[in-house]
Amino acid sequence: MSDQELKMLIKESVREVLEEERVAQQEIERLIKGVARSSGKSKKIFPGEIIKIHVLPTKKLTQPLEAVLETDDGGYIVRTVDLPLYAYGDDPIEAIQNLKYEIESLYADLMEDDNFSEEWLNCKHFLKKIISEE
Amino acid sequence: MKNANFHTGDVKRTCEAKLGIEFRPGKEFNGWYWFKNKKVARITVPKGRKPIPKKTYKAMAAQLKLSVKEFDELLECPLDKDRYDEILESRVLK
């Protein structure tokens, strides 16, 4: 093998190693993100931010419900934009989780009967439209 | 705003005693106010907070369709059930 051929071979091997390293790095980053997402730490949430709620503790939503997170005397309050609901928590995640329970709790209340004012009947109609029982 | 004077338990007790709201235990306490045979207001009372955080206090007032001042009065006694019904009548069932 000539010097020229040897250099070409080494260059090719180095390129392959670097490419393998790049793919491995991407895979590691993907796995780290996946673990963070599953532990609920994928994204920092900031006060004033509009949050989109896609799932409830036991039900799914066919369209996201918007909520606004704010600080509240050392804790956090989160309010739904389209429903007269709020929830409080010591941190944003707790507040959002509590709001999800609130939405389900309201839905259960509204499904009991129709003895509601027009405002609440509208909420019932809205929730029936966006909550999937599956 | 007199949120600092009250515990969330005070709000729950006042709503039960003055407005006849029955709360369901859950993650938080939820209760409906009945007016003219319909459920017209639903309040959520968080468990065990003192002082009540300002925005939470305001949110509870809003759920009862009261201003913060009226909510202060409900908790401090001047606002009774009859006055509350008058307020609701003017704001909800016009």
gemmi code that builds the backbone of each chain (N, CA, C; Angstrom):
import gemmi

chains = {
    "A": [
        ("MET", (0.841, -1.188, 0.000), (0.000, 0.000, 0.000), (0.886, 1.252, 0.000)),
        ("SER", (0.580, 2.165, -0.891), (1.399, 3.387, -0.982), (1.035, 4.347, 0.157)),
        ("ASP", (1.908, 5.327, 0.376), (1.638, 6.343, 1.411), (0.333, 7.069, 1.127)),
        ("GLN", (0.134, 7.350, -0.159), (-1.082, 8.074, -0.556), (-2.347, 7.273, -0.193)),
        ("GLU", (-2.300, 5.955, -0.494), (-3.452, 5.090, -0.209), (-3.688, 4.980, 1.301)),
        ("LEU", (-2.556, 4.917, 2.053), (-2.647, 4.813, 3.506), (-3.314, 6.059, 4.109)),
        ("LYS", (-2.885, 7.236, 3.606), (-3.475, 8.502, 4.089), (-4.986, 8.534, 3.818)),
        ("MET", (-5.357, 8.099, 2.604), (-6.775, 8.086, 2.234), (-7.570, 7.171, 3.163)),
        ("LEU", (-6.978, 6.002, 3.473), (-7.630, 5.033, 4.336), (-7.832, 5.600, 5.753)),
        ("ILE", (-6.763, 6.256, 6.247), (-6.850, 6.843, 7.600), (-7.923, 7.933, 7.625)),
        ("LYS", (-7.904, 8.799, 6.577), (-8.895, 9.876, 6.500), (-10.323, 9.314, 6.519)),
        ("GLU", (-10.526, 8.266, 5.739), (-11.858, 7.642, 5.646), (-12.286, 7.062, 6.997)),
        ("SER", (-11.319, 6.406, 7.683), (-11.623, 5.816, 8.992), (-11.985, 6.901, 10.001)),
        ("VAL", (-11.215, 7.994, 9.978), (-11.484, 9.103, 10.913), (-12.874, 9.674, 10.650)),
        ("ARG", (-13.207, 9.842, 9.351), (-14.527, 10.382, 8.990), (-15.642, 9.473, 9.525)),
        ("GLU", (-15.458, 8.163, 9.383), (-16.467, 7.204, 9.850), (-16.637, 7.278, 11.369)),
        ("VAL", (-15.473, 7.358, 12.060), (-15.531, 7.437, 13.531), (-16.262, 8.698, 13.968)),
        ("LEU", (-15.941, 9.832, 13.303), (-16.596, 11.103, 13.665), (-18.101, 11.040, 13.400)),
        ("GLU", (-18.477, 10.429, 12.296), (-19.899, 10.312, 11.958), (-20.620, 9.444, 13.006)),
        ("GLU", (-19.980, 8.325, 13.385), (-20.573, 7.452, 14.411), (-20.744, 8.209, 15.729)),
        ("GLU", (-19.744, 9.020, 16.050), (-19.784, 9.798, 17.293), (-20.935, 10.816, 17.267)),
        ("ARG", (-21.113, 11.436, 16.078), (-22.173, 12.439, 15.940), (-23.553, 11.785, 16.115)),
        ("VAL", (-23.729, 10.617, 15.494), (-25.014, 9.907, 15.598), (-25.260, 9.480, 17.055)),
        ("ALA", (-24.196, 8.996, 17.713), (-24.330, 8.565, 19.115), (-24.711, 9.750, 20.005)),
        ("GLN", (-24.093, 10.894, 19.739), (-24.386, 12.102, 20.526), (-25.857, 12.514, 20.366)),
        ("GLN", (-26.339, 12.466, 19.119), (-27.745, 12.814, 18.856), (-28.680, 11.861, 19.608)),
        ("GLU", (-28.316, 10.575, 19.616), (-29.138, 9.569, 20.292), (-29.172, 9.841, 21.809)),
        ("ILE", (-28.003, 10.189, 22.355), (-27.935, 10.487, 23.798), (-28.833, 11.692, 24.127)),
        ("GLU", (-28.727, 12.740, 23.289), (-29.544, 13.939, 23.533), (-31.041, 13.604, 23.458)),
        ("ARG", (-31.389, 12.742, 22.486), (-32.797, 12.357, 22.331), (-33.281, 11.601, 23.577)),
        ("LEU", (-32.438, 10.705, 24.077), (-32.814, 9.926, 25.261), (-32.944, 10.815, 26.491)),
        ("ILE", (-32.005, 11.762, 26.635), (-32.067, 12.679, 27.795), (-33.372, 13.474, 27.756)),
        ("LYS", (-33.726, 13.981, 26.563), (-34.975, 14.751, 26.434), (-36.176, 13.888, 26.782)),
        ("GLY", (-36.145, 12.637, 26.330), (-37.256, 11.717, 26.597), (-37.439, 11.470, 28.077)),
        ("VAL", (-36.336, 11.274, 28.784), (-36.396, 11.041, 30.236), (-36.927, 12.289, 30.929)),
        ("ALA", (-36.422, 13.456, 30.516), (-36.866, 14.711, 31.133), (-38.351, 14.915, 30.903)),
        ("ARG", (-38.815, 14.583, 29.656), (-40.224, 14.783, 29.348), (-41.095, 13.883, 30.216)),
        ("SER", (-40.642, 12.623, 30.371), (-41.454, 11.686, 31.143), (-41.477, 12.041, 32.622)),
        ("SER", (-40.467, 12.788, 33.096), (-40.476, 13.177, 34.505), (-41.068, 14.574, 34.672)),
        ("GLY", (-41.642, 15.131, 33.592), (-42.301, 16.431, 33.670), (-41.348, 17.597, 33.767)),
        ("LYS", (-40.108, 17.403, 33.410), (-39.155, 18.506, 33.528), (-38.592, 18.934, 32.170)),
        ("SER", (-39.388, 18.700, 31.138), (-38.870, 18.974, 29.806), (-38.761, 20.463, 29.530)),
        ("LYS", (-39.578, 21.263, 30.210), (-39.671, 22.642, 29.816), (-39.915, 23.480, 31.059)),
        ("LYS", (-39.197, 24.575, 31.171), (-39.476, 25.472, 32.288), (-40.717, 26.279, 31.946)),
        ("ILE", (-41.544, 26.528, 32.961), (-42.755, 27.307, 32.730), (-42.594, 28.615, 33.479)),
        ("PHE", (-42.921, 29.700, 32.796), (-42.722, 31.008, 33.398), (-44.051, 31.706, 33.649)),
        ("PRO", (-44.146, 32.495, 34.742), (-45.369, 33.240, 35.020), (-45.750, 34.136, 33.842)),
        ("GLY", (-47.044, 34.212, 33.583), (-47.539, 35.014, 32.478), (-47.667, 34.211, 31.201)),
        ("GLU", (-47.119, 33.031, 31.233), (-47.121, 32.189, 30.037), (-48.498, 31.531, 29.838)),
        ("ILE", (-48.911, 31.433, 28.571), (-50.144, 30.702, 28.245), (-49.755, 29.229, 28.118)),
        ("ILE", (-50.454, 28.411, 28.882), (-50.159, 26.973, 28.872), (-51.278, 26.265, 28.133)),
        ("LYS", (-50.933, 25.285, 27.378), (-51.972, 24.506, 26.685), (-52.093, 23.145, 27.368)),
        ("ILE", (-53.288, 22.855, 27.871), (-53.524, 21.578, 28.548), (-54.118, 20.593, 27.531)),
        ("HIS", (-53.431, 19.496, 27.341), (-53.859, 18.513, 26.343), (-54.496, 17.275, 26.974)),
        ("VAL", (-54.063, 16.942, 28.189), (-54.611, 15.743, 28.832), (-55.009, 16.048, 30.270)),
        ("LEU", (-56.006, 15.320, 30.749), (-56.465, 15.442, 32.138), (-56.020, 14.174, 32.868)),
        ("PRO", (-56.173, 14.117, 34.182), (-55.698, 12.927, 34.901), (-56.249, 11.611, 34.354)),
        ("THR", (-57.545, 11.589, 33.987), (-58.103, 10.321, 33.488), (-58.778, 10.453, 32.123)),
        ("LYS", (-58.776, 11.650, 31.573), (-59.452, 11.858, 30.289), (-58.546, 12.608, 29.316)),
        ("LYS", (-58.942, 12.573, 28.052), (-58.169, 13.292, 27.046), (-58.991, 14.463, 26.516)),
        ("LEU", (-58.295, 15.443, 25.985), (-58.977, 16.577, 25.366), (-58.788, 16.502, 23.858)),
        ("THR", (-59.872, 16.781, 23.138), (-59.758, 16.733, 21.675), (-59.160, 18.029, 21.134)),
        ("GLN", (-59.197, 19.064, 21.958), (-58.487, 20.297, 21.613), (-57.913, 20.869, 22.910)),
        ("PRO", (-56.754, 21.522, 22.854), (-56.143, 21.980, 24.109), (-56.935, 23.094, 24.785)),
        ("LEU", (-56.869, 23.080, 26.110), (-57.493, 24.138, 26.903), (-56.385, 25.105, 27.318)),
        ("GLU", (-56.615, 26.383, 27.125), (-55.575, 27.361, 27.472), (-55.735, 27.825, 28.913)),
        ("ALA", (-54.595, 28.016, 29.565), (-54.595, 28.510, 30.944), (-53.434, 29.486, 31.111)),
        ("VAL", (-53.584, 30.387, 32.061), (-52.534, 31.382, 32.307), (-51.964, 31.164, 33.708)),
        ("LEU", (-50.666, 31.079, 33.766), (-49.972, 30.872, 35.041), (-49.454, 32.209, 35.568)),
        ("GLU", (-49.653, 32.447, 36.867), (-49.139, 33.675, 37.484), (-48.589, 33.340, 38.871)),
        ("THR", (-47.704, 34.189, 39.350), (-47.236, 34.019, 40.726), (-48.327, 34.538, 41.653)),
        ("ASP", (-48.372, 34.001, 42.861), (-49.397, 34.443, 43.825), (-48.845, 34.332, 45.250)),
        ("ASP", (-48.249, 35.408, 45.698), (-47.719, 35.473, 47.073), (-46.856, 34.263, 47.444)),
        ("GLY", (-45.879, 34.000, 46.634), (-44.959, 32.907, 46.952), (-45.333, 31.582, 46.331)),
        ("GLY", (-46.571, 31.468, 45.849), (-46.996, 30.257, 45.164), (-47.359, 30.591, 43.727)),
        ("TYR", (-48.161, 29.740, 43.133), (-48.563, 29.942, 41.737), (-50.054, 29.690, 41.595)),
        ("ILE", (-50.682, 30.554, 40.785), (-52.100, 30.350, 40.470), (-52.192, 30.175, 38.955)),
        ("VAL", (-53.035, 29.261, 38.537), (-53.217, 29.049, 37.103), (-54.719, 29.055, 36.826)),
        ("ARG", (-55.109, 29.820, 35.798), (-56.532, 29.995, 35.493), (-56.845, 29.606, 34.055)),
        ("THR", (-57.955, 28.919, 33.864), (-58.347, 28.581, 32.491), (-58.923, 29.838, 31.834)),
        ("VAL", (-58.646, 29.976, 30.551), (-59.121, 31.144, 29.806), (-60.620, 31.018, 29.520)),
        ("ASP", (-61.082, 29.806, 29.209), (-62.466, 29.620, 28.762), (-63.429, 29.123, 29.829)),
        ("LEU", (-62.939, 28.845, 31.022), (-63.802, 28.357, 32.094), (-63.491, 29.122, 33.384)),
        ("PRO", (-64.500, 29.317, 34.253), (-64.238, 30.044, 35.508), (-63.565, 29.150, 36.550)),
        ("LEU", (-62.385, 28.688, 36.235), (-61.652, 27.772, 37.114), (-60.267, 28.311, 37.410)),
        ("TYR", (-59.771, 27.972, 38.598), (-58.383, 28.293, 38.930), (-57.856, 27.170, 39.808)),
        ("ALA", (-56.547, 27.129, 39.943), (-55.949, 26.216, 40.916), (-54.674, 26.851, 41.443)),
        ("TYR", (-54.342, 26.479, 42.653), (-53.159, 27.034, 43.318), (-52.169, 25.904, 43.563)),
        ("GLY", (-50.892, 26.251, 43.540), (-49.866, 25.262, 43.868), (-48.616, 25.950, 44.372)),
        ("ASP", (-47.792, 25.202, 45.082), (-46.540, 25.780, 45.581), (-45.525, 25.966, 44.451)),
        ("ASP", (-45.705, 25.212, 43.362), (-44.849, 25.404, 42.187), (-45.735, 25.281, 40.937)),
        ("PRO", (-45.220, 25.708, 39.779), (-46.066, 25.704, 38.565), (-46.625, 24.326, 38.230)),
        ("ILE", (-45.812, 23.296, 38.384), (-46.265, 21.950, 38.015), (-47.442, 21.525, 38.894)),
        ("GLU", (-47.316, 21.793, 40.210), (-48.401, 21.432, 41.137), (-49.678, 22.207, 40.786)),
        ("ALA", (-49.527, 23.502, 40.485), (-50.695, 24.330, 40.148), (-51.389, 23.780, 38.900)),
        ("ILE", (-50.615, 23.440, 37.885), (-51.200, 22.924, 36.637), (-51.861, 21.569, 36.876)),
        ("GLN", (-51.200, 20.727, 37.659), (-51.772, 19.419, 37.970), (-53.103, 19.586, 38.713)),
        ("ASN", (-53.123, 20.520, 39.677), (-54.363, 20.764, 40.422), (-55.467, 21.287, 39.503)),
        ("LEU", (-55.077, 22.118, 38.526), (-56.076, 22.643, 37.586), (-56.672, 21.511, 36.746)),
        ("LYS", (-55.838, 20.563, 36.377), (-56.347, 19.424, 35.596), (-57.403, 18.664, 36.402)),
        ("TYR", (-57.150, 18.483, 37.709), (-58.147, 17.830, 38.566), (-59.412, 18.683, 38.655)),
        ("GLU", (-59.228, 20.002, 38.705), (-60.373, 20.916, 38.770), (-61.257, 20.790, 37.530)),
        ("ILE", (-60.623, 20.692, 36.374), (-61.380, 20.582, 35.122), (-62.205, 19.290, 35.132)),
        ("GLU", (-61.570, 18.211, 35.556), (-62.293, 16.932, 35.618), (-63.410, 16.972, 36.653)),
        ("SER", (-63.134, 17.625, 37.763), (-64.124, 17.733, 38.827), (-65.332, 18.534, 38.336)),
        ("LEU", (-65.069, 19.639, 37.623), (-66.170, 20.443, 37.076), (-66.967, 19.625, 36.063)),
        ("TYR", (-66.260, 18.920, 35.213), (-66.928, 18.100, 34.188), (-67.863, 17.086, 34.865)),
        ("ALA", (-67.364, 16.428, 35.918), (-68.183, 15.436, 36.636), (-69.417, 16.117, 37.228)),
        ("ASP", (-69.236, 17.296, 37.814), (-70.377, 18.034, 38.384), (-71.408, 18.355, 37.306)),
        ("LEU", (-70.917, 18.855, 36.173), (-71.830, 19.304, 35.115), (-72.588, 18.157, 34.467)),
        ("MET", (-71.998, 16.968, 34.510), (-72.651, 15.824, 33.877), (-73.731, 15.210, 34.764)),
        ("GLU", (-73.823, 15.673, 36.003), (-74.800, 15.070, 36.924), (-76.249, 15.353, 36.533)),
        ("ASP", (-76.507, 16.622, 36.145), (-77.869, 16.989, 35.749), (-77.808, 18.278, 34.926)),
        ("ASP", (-78.981, 18.891, 34.719), (-78.998, 20.134, 33.928), (-79.507, 21.332, 34.728)),
        ("ASN", (-79.446, 21.223, 36.045), (-79.929, 22.331, 36.887), (-78.864, 23.416, 37.036)),
        ("PHE", (-78.539, 24.042, 35.941), (-77.493, 25.059, 35.962), (-77.982, 26.343, 35.294)),
        ("SER", (-77.328, 27.428, 35.646), (-77.597, 28.690, 34.961), (-77.067, 28.557, 33.531)),
        ("GLU", (-77.460, 29.506, 32.697), (-77.071, 29.441, 31.283), (-75.552, 29.416, 31.120)),
        ("GLU", (-74.876, 30.200, 31.957), (-73.406, 30.257, 31.884), (-72.806, 28.856, 32.050)),
        ("TRP", (-73.320, 28.108, 33.024), (-72.763, 26.781, 33.289), (-73.198, 25.762, 32.246)),
        ("LEU", (-74.393, 25.959, 31.703), (-74.819, 25.051, 30.627), (-73.913, 25.241, 29.401)),
        ("ASN", (-73.494, 26.491, 29.187), (-72.542, 26.743, 28.088), (-71.205, 26.056, 28.360)),
        ("CYS", (-70.767, 26.100, 29.636), (-69.516, 25.418, 30.011), (-69.659, 23.911, 29.780)),
        ("LYS", (-70.844, 23.395, 30.130), (-71.087, 21.956, 29.965), (-70.998, 21.576, 28.483)),
        ("HIS", (-71.651, 22.386, 27.663), (-71.644, 22.132, 26.222), (-70.201, 22.162, 25.692)),
        ("PHE", (-69.446, 23.157, 26.150), (-68.039, 23.315, 25.719), (-67.205, 22.106, 26.148)),
        ("LEU", (-67.356, 21.705, 27.408), (-66.543, 20.580, 27.900), (-66.929, 19.259, 27.234)),
        ("LYS", (-68.238, 19.090, 27.003), (-68.676, 17.850, 26.332), (-68.050, 17.741, 24.945)),
        ("LYS", (-67.863, 18.914, 24.340), (-67.299, 18.952, 22.982), (-65.811, 18.584, 22.973)),
        ("ILE", (-65.104, 18.976, 24.024), (-63.635, 18.806, 23.960), (-63.091, 17.658, 24.813)),
        ("ILE", (-63.931, 17.073, 25.671), (-63.428, 15.963, 26.490), (-63.777, 14.627, 25.838)),
        ("SER", (-62.765, 13.814, 25.698), (-62.967, 12.485, 25.133), (-62.967, 11.477, 26.277)),
        ("GLU", (-64.006, 10.646, 26.325), (-64.136, 9.674, 27.411), (-63.234, 8.458, 27.207)),
        ("GLU", (-62.692, 8.312, 25.994), (-61.880, 7.117, 25.685), (-60.577, 7.117, 26.453)),
    ],
    "B": [
        ("MET", (-58.368, 44.830, 50.330), (-58.444, 43.374, 50.315), (-58.001, 42.820, 51.672)),
        ("LYS", (-58.853, 41.972, 52.239), (-58.545, 41.498, 53.591), (-58.128, 40.029, 53.604)),
        ("ASN", (-57.462, 39.641, 52.549), (-57.053, 38.239, 52.423), (-56.170, 37.771, 53.566)),
        ("ALA", (-55.359, 38.699, 54.089), (-54.421, 38.324, 55.145), (-55.131, 37.960, 56.450)),
        ("ASN", (-56.381, 38.400, 56.578), (-57.118, 38.142, 57.831), (-57.732, 36.747, 57.880)),
        ("PHE", (-57.742, 36.084, 56.744), (-58.509, 34.839, 56.700), (-57.700, 33.621, 56.274)),
        ("HIS", (-58.151, 32.499, 56.781), (-57.642, 31.177, 56.417), (-58.641, 30.626, 55.389)),
        ("THR", (-58.183, 29.763, 54.515), (-59.134, 29.196, 53.546), (-60.284, 28.461, 54.266)),
        ("GLY", (-59.991, 27.940, 55.455), (-61.042, 27.284, 56.252), (-62.147, 28.272, 56.638)),
        ("ASP", (-61.769, 29.551, 56.839), (-62.778, 30.574, 57.160), (-63.724, 30.775, 55.980)),
        ("VAL", (-63.141, 30.751, 54.773), (-63.966, 30.934, 53.573), (-64.955, 29.778, 53.464)),
        ("LYS", (-64.446, 28.572, 53.669), (-65.308, 27.389, 53.554), (-66.441, 27.452, 54.591)),
        ("ARG", (-66.070, 27.751, 55.833), (-67.082, 27.801, 56.910), (-68.131, 28.879, 56.632)),
        ("THR", (-67.670, 30.055, 56.157), (-68.606, 31.147, 55.878), (-69.557, 30.769, 54.749)),
        ("CYS", (-69.002, 30.167, 53.697), (-69.847, 29.764, 52.568), (-70.884, 28.736, 53.011)),
        ("GLU", (-70.482, 27.837, 53.895), (-71.410, 26.819, 54.389), (-72.492, 27.463, 55.266)),
        ("ALA", (-72.034, 28.302, 56.208), (-72.961, 28.852, 57.193), (-73.875, 29.926, 56.604)),
        ("LYS", (-73.317, 30.839, 55.822), (-74.117, 31.964, 55.342), (-74.832, 31.690, 54.033)),
        ("LEU", (-74.194, 30.918, 53.176), (-74.781, 30.723, 51.846), (-75.332, 29.312, 51.642)),
        ("GLY", (-75.116, 28.463, 52.627), (-75.648, 27.096, 52.533), (-74.945, 26.237, 51.489)),
        ("ILE", (-73.736, 26.606, 51.130), (-72.995, 25.812, 50.133), (-72.500, 24.520, 50.782)),
        ("GLU", (-72.698, 23.424, 50.076), (-72.175, 22.136, 50.563), (-70.934, 21.791, 49.749)),
        ("PHE", (-69.842, 21.573, 50.438), (-68.577, 21.298, 49.749), (-68.337, 19.810, 49.622)),
        ("ARG", (-67.724, 19.467, 48.487), (-67.295, 18.084, 48.287), (-65.804, 18.022, 48.498)),
        ("PRO", (-65.370, 17.062, 49.290), (-63.918, 16.945, 49.437), (-63.308, 16.374, 48.164)),
        ("GLY", (-62.187, 16.845, 47.816), (-61.460, 16.346, 46.643), (-60.049, 16.844, 46.783)),
        ("LYS", (-59.405, 17.102, 45.679), (-58.072, 17.683, 45.751), (-58.179, 19.052, 46.444)),
        ("GLU", (-59.233, 19.786, 46.079), (-59.606, 21.029, 46.766), (-61.078, 20.875, 47.149)),
        ("PHE", (-61.612, 21.856, 47.902), (-63.047, 21.813, 48.210), (-63.811, 22.552, 47.120)),
        ("ASN", (-64.853, 21.930, 46.594), (-65.698, 22.571, 45.592), (-67.142, 22.560, 46.064)),
        ("GLY", (-67.838, 23.668, 45.839), (-69.248, 23.710, 46.219), (-70.040, 24.627, 45.307)),
        ("TRP", (-71.322, 24.307, 45.174), (-72.216, 25.081, 44.310), (-73.148, 25.937, 45.149)),
        ("TYR", (-73.447, 27.116, 44.637), (-74.487, 27.934, 45.250), (-75.745, 27.813, 44.400)),
        ("TRP", (-76.833, 27.435, 45.065), (-78.117, 27.273, 44.385), (-78.920, 28.558, 44.508)),
        ("PHE", (-79.505, 28.981, 43.400), (-80.360, 30.170, 43.407), (-81.515, 29.902, 42.453)),
        ("LYS", (-82.735, 30.024, 42.970), (-83.939, 29.750, 42.184), (-83.869, 28.374, 41.507)),
        ("ASN", (-83.518, 27.382, 42.300), (-83.467, 25.973, 41.851), (-82.423, 25.681, 40.774)),
        ("LYS", (-81.467, 26.565, 40.648), (-80.379, 26.304, 39.698), (-79.040, 26.539, 40.369)),
        ("LYS", (-78.044, 25.806, 39.873), (-76.682, 26.034, 40.377), (-76.097, 27.188, 39.565)),
        ("VAL", (-75.776, 28.273, 40.267), (-75.355, 29.480, 39.537), (-73.908, 29.879, 39.802)),
        ("ALA", (-73.346, 29.426, 40.919), (-71.949, 29.799, 41.212), (-71.237, 28.592, 41.812)),
        ("ARG", (-69.995, 28.422, 41.398), (-69.208, 27.281, 41.907), (-67.900, 27.832, 42.457)),
        ("ILE", (-67.651, 27.560, 43.715), (-66.418, 28.079, 44.328), (-65.456, 26.934, 44.656)),
        ("THR", (-64.186, 27.209, 44.410), (-63.113, 26.277, 44.761), (-62.339, 26.894, 45.920)),
        ("VAL", (-62.235, 26.146, 47.000), (-61.482, 26.630, 48.160), (-60.278, 25.711, 48.385)),
        ("PRO", (-59.074, 26.243, 48.203), (-57.893, 25.396, 48.431), (-57.788, 24.995, 49.896)),
        ("LYS", (-57.121, 23.878, 50.122), (-56.998, 23.395, 51.507), (-55.843, 24.081, 52.229)),
        ("GLY", (-56.124, 24.518, 53.454), (-55.096, 24.968, 54.381), (-54.139, 26.062, 53.950)),
        ("ARG", (-54.664, 27.233, 53.608), (-53.778, 28.356, 53.272), (-54.075, 29.547, 54.174)),
        ("LYS", (-53.076, 30.040, 54.847), (-53.198, 31.303, 55.584), (-51.856, 32.008, 55.568)),
        ("PRO", (-51.781, 33.285, 55.228), (-52.902, 34.040, 54.673), (-53.248, 33.539, 53.280)),
        ("ILE", (-54.464, 33.857, 52.857), (-54.878, 33.427, 51.519), (-54.135, 34.291, 50.496)),
        ("PRO", (-53.438, 33.679, 49.539), (-52.733, 34.489, 48.533), (-53.716, 35.428, 47.807)),
        ("LYS", (-53.228, 36.631, 47.483), (-54.111, 37.691, 46.947), (-54.906, 37.258, 45.713)),
        ("LYS", (-54.218, 36.679, 44.726), (-54.927, 36.335, 43.483), (-55.899, 35.180, 43.704)),
        ("THR", (-55.555, 34.310, 44.643), (-56.460, 33.198, 44.976), (-57.723, 33.767, 45.628)),
        ("TYR", (-57.537, 34.741, 46.517), (-58.658, 35.408, 47.189), (-59.577, 36.056, 46.146)),
        ("LYS", (-58.932, 36.762, 45.200), (-59.678, 37.447, 44.144), (-60.403, 36.423, 43.252)),
        ("ALA", (-59.747, 35.301, 42.985), (-60.355, 34.265, 42.141), (-61.586, 33.666, 42.825)),
        ("MET", (-61.499, 33.475, 44.147), (-62.658, 32.930, 44.867), (-63.819, 33.929, 44.833)),
        ("ALA", (-63.511, 35.221, 45.011), (-64.546, 36.265, 44.938), (-65.205, 36.228, 43.555)),
        ("ALA", (-64.379, 36.151, 42.519), (-64.903, 36.147, 41.145), (-65.783, 34.936, 40.898)),
        ("GLN", (-65.424, 33.793, 41.468), (-66.251, 32.597, 41.268), (-67.637, 32.780, 41.880)),
        ("LEU", (-67.700, 33.571, 42.971), (-69.011, 33.848, 43.580), (-69.670, 35.070, 42.939)),
        ("LYS", (-69.014, 35.619, 41.920), (-69.479, 36.804, 41.185), (-69.531, 38.023, 42.094)),
        ("LEU", (-68.581, 38.099, 42.998), (-68.486, 39.232, 43.914), (-67.209, 40.011, 43.645)),
        ("SER", (-67.244, 41.308, 43.970), (-66.015, 42.091, 43.941), (-65.210, 41.696, 45.186)),
        ("VAL", (-63.968, 42.099, 45.222), (-63.145, 41.775, 46.402), (-63.740, 42.423, 47.656)),
        ("LYS", (-64.257, 43.641, 47.502), (-64.838, 44.346, 48.646), (-66.083, 43.591, 49.164)),
        ("GLU", (-66.894, 43.132, 48.238), (-68.095, 42.384, 48.637), (-67.709, 41.052, 49.296)),
        ("PHE", (-66.631, 40.460, 48.784), (-66.161, 39.197, 49.372), (-65.633, 39.439, 50.784)),
        ("ASP", (-64.913, 40.570, 50.970), (-64.477, 40.963, 52.328), (-65.687, 41.032, 53.253)),
        ("GLU", (-66.739, 41.671, 52.736), (-67.941, 41.870, 53.557), (-68.644, 40.546, 53.850)),
        ("LEU", (-68.607, 39.648, 52.886), (-69.214, 38.322, 53.112), (-68.480, 37.629, 54.267)),
        ("LEU", (-67.163, 37.728, 54.250), (-66.373, 37.023, 55.269), (-66.425, 37.740, 56.623)),
        ("GLU", (-66.606, 39.054, 56.554), (-66.619, 39.806, 57.820), (-68.017, 39.996, 58.390)),
        ("CYS", (-69.006, 39.543, 57.677), (-70.400, 39.500, 58.114), (-71.402, 40.509, 57.565)),
        ("PRO", (-71.018, 41.750, 57.186), (-72.084, 42.656, 56.735), (-72.912, 42.118, 55.562)),
        ("LEU", (-72.289, 41.330, 54.696), (-73.040, 40.837, 53.530), (-73.728, 39.518, 53.889)),
        ("ASP", (-75.060, 39.552, 53.898), (-75.789, 38.328, 54.253), (-76.343, 37.642, 52.999)),
        ("LYS", (-77.045, 36.536, 53.203), (-77.531, 35.745, 52.071), (-78.507, 36.536, 51.196)),
        ("ASP", (-79.382, 37.312, 51.839), (-80.361, 38.077, 51.056), (-79.668, 39.078, 50.135)),
        ("ARG", (-78.653, 39.754, 50.691), (-77.910, 40.726, 49.878), (-77.152, 39.994, 48.755)),
        ("TYR", (-76.619, 38.824, 49.085), (-75.903, 38.050, 48.066), (-76.854, 37.656, 46.936)),
        ("ASP", (-78.075, 37.258, 47.294), (-79.056, 36.890, 46.263), (-79.383, 38.086, 45.373)),
        ("GLU", (-79.460, 39.277, 45.999), (-79.740, 40.489, 45.201), (-78.610, 40.721, 44.188)),
        ("ILE", (-77.380, 40.539, 44.669), (-76.219, 40.741, 43.787), (-76.248, 39.737, 42.641)),
        ("LEU", (-76.499, 38.482, 42.992), (-76.537, 37.444, 41.955), (-77.629, 37.723, 40.935)),
        ("GLU", (-78.783, 38.113, 41.449), (-79.920, 38.404, 40.565), (-79.520, 39.463, 39.542)),
        ("SER", (-78.813, 40.481, 40.008), (-78.456, 41.577, 39.098), (-77.327, 41.176, 38.143)),
        ("ARG", (-76.475, 40.229, 38.568), (-75.318, 39.894, 37.725), (-75.487, 38.642, 36.876)),
        ("VAL", (-76.340, 37.747, 37.312), (-76.435, 36.480, 36.590), (-77.774, 36.306, 35.894)),
        ("LEU", (-78.824, 36.604, 36.599), (-80.153, 36.271, 36.077), (-80.924, 37.521, 35.669)),
        ("LYS", (-80.240, 38.428, 34.965), (-80.900, 39.673, 34.536), (-82.008, 39.378, 33.545)),
    ],
}
model = gemmi.Model(1)
for chain_id, residues in chains.items():
    chain = gemmi.Chain(chain_id)
    for i, (resn, *xyz) in enumerate(residues, 1):
        res = gemmi.Residue()
        res.name, res.seqid = resn, gemmi.SeqId(i, " ")
        for name, pos in zip(("N", "CA", "C"), xyz):
            atom = gemmi.Atom()
            atom.name, atom.element = name, gemmi.Element(name[0])
            atom.pos, atom.b_iso = gemmi.Position(*pos), 0.0
            res.add_atom(atom)
        chain.add_residue(res)
    model.add_chain(chain)
structure = gemmi.Structure()
structure.add_model(model)
structure.setup_entities()
